[in-house]
Amino acid sequence: MIYREILEEGEQIGIQIGEQRGEKHGRLAIVQRQLRRQFGIIPAETLERLSALSLPDLDQLSEALLDFHSMEDLIHWLKEHRPSPALFSRWQP
């Protein structure tokens, strides 16, 4: 009985993680499409920074980018919403 409960709990956690990853992937794809349409090619370093954003940050960015006039606006926004420095030790703006 305990084994079954542990298995079911593990399955639920796996489902939740998968849903969160899928939601983040979808939001990230939309933000990247919007940025490409507005600014053209997005540098690889910037795409890496975008990929590290949390869901709430992606939501904020999706609204903020409507007011961006240049790639510099995006870079500035990313500097203000920088994730853990350890994730981007090689990224130099």
C-alpha positions in Angstrom: 0.0 0.0 0.0 2.7 2.5 0.9 4.6 1.6 -2.3 1.5 2.5 -4.4 1.1 5.8 -2.6 4.8 6.7 -3.1 4.5 5.8 -6.8 1.3 7.9 -7.3 2.9 10.8 -5.5 6.0 10.5 -7.8 3.8 10.4 -10.8 1.9 13.6 -9.8 5.2 15.4 -9.2 6.4 14.3 -12.6 3.3 15.5 -14.2 3.5 18.9 -12.5 7.2 19.3 -13.5 6.3 18.4 -17.1 3.5 20.9 -17.2 5.7 23.7 -15.7 8.4 23.0 -18.3 5.9 23.0 -21.1 4.4 26.3 -19.9 7.8 27.9 -19.7 8.8 26.6 -23.1 5.7 28.0 -24.7 6.1 31.4 -23.0 9.7 31.5 -24.0 8.9 30.7 -27.6 6.4 33.6 -27.7 8.8 36.1 -26.2 11.5 35.0 -28.6 9.2 35.3 -31.6 8.1 38.8 -30.5 11.7 39.9 -30.1 12.8 38.5 -33.4 10.0 40.3 -35.1 10.9 43.6 -33.4 14.7 43.4 -33.6 15.7 40.7 -36.0 18.4 38.2 -35.0 18.8 37.8 -31.3 22.4 37.1 -30.2 23.0 33.6 -28.7 24.1 35.1 -25.3 20.8 36.9 -25.1 18.8 33.8 -26.0 20.7 32.0 -23.2 19.7 34.7 -20.8 16.1 34.5 -21.9 16.1 30.7 -21.4 17.1 31.2 -17.7 14.2 33.5 -16.9 11.5 32.3 -14.6 7.8 32.1 -15.6 7.0 35.4 -13.8 10.0 37.1 -15.4 8.9 35.9 -18.8 5.4 37.3 -18.2 6.9 40.6 -17.1 9.2 40.7 -20.2 6.3 39.9 -22.5 4.7 43.1 -21.4 7.9 45.2 -21.0 9.1 44.4 -24.6 6.1 46.3 -26.0 7.9 49.5 -24.9 11.3 48.5 -26.1 12.8 50.7 -28.9 16.1 48.9 -29.3 18.1 45.8 -28.4 19.7 47.9 -25.7 16.4 48.2 -23.9 16.2 44.4 -23.8 19.8 44.1 -22.5 19.1 46.7 -19.8 15.9 44.8 -18.8 17.8 41.6 -18.6 20.5 43.2 -16.4 17.8 44.3 -14.0 16.3 40.8 -13.9 19.5 38.8 -13.8 19.1 35.2 -12.4 21.7 33.7 -10.2 25.2 35.0 -11.2 26.6 31.5 -11.2 24.4 30.6 -14.2 26.0 33.2 -16.4 29.6 33.6 -15.2 30.7 33.7 -18.9 28.0 36.2 -20.1 29.5 39.6 -20.4 27.1 42.4 -21.5 
